[in-house]
Amino acid sequence: MSDYTRVVTFEADQAGIDAMLNAISSAAGRPEGVNAKRITVLADRAGGKVLISIRFGSEEDLEKAAAVFEAMSPPSDSGVKRVAVDVYEIVFERDA
């Protein structure tokens, strides 16, 4: 069975990036209904772009979590705007 990842792209100013990182790192566990294995946050501070990749052990787990994440859109005055949501099957991976 393959793992899957949900990759969300945001445009964000510096304060928005910091607020996102603080919210994610201070959260006490994962949200209810989200059976994720890993979260990775990538930031291009100079370009004002953030990618959040959330890994799941199955496509079913990813689909169940999608409704939870859709309800988590950033407020319009936060300096953060969600611009894309993509889903990928992880087809190859190894340590370098």
DARA-V838747 format. One record per helix or strand of 2 or more residues. SS is the DSSP state (@ for helix, = for strand). FROM is the first residue (numbers start at 1). LEN is the number of residues. If there is no record, write none. Layout:
ss->SS from->FROM len->LEN
ss->SS from->FROM len->LEN
This chain:
ss->= from->4 len->9
ss->@ from->14 len->13
ss->= from->36 len->9
ss->= from->49 len->8
ss->@ from->59 len->12
ss->= from->80 len->10
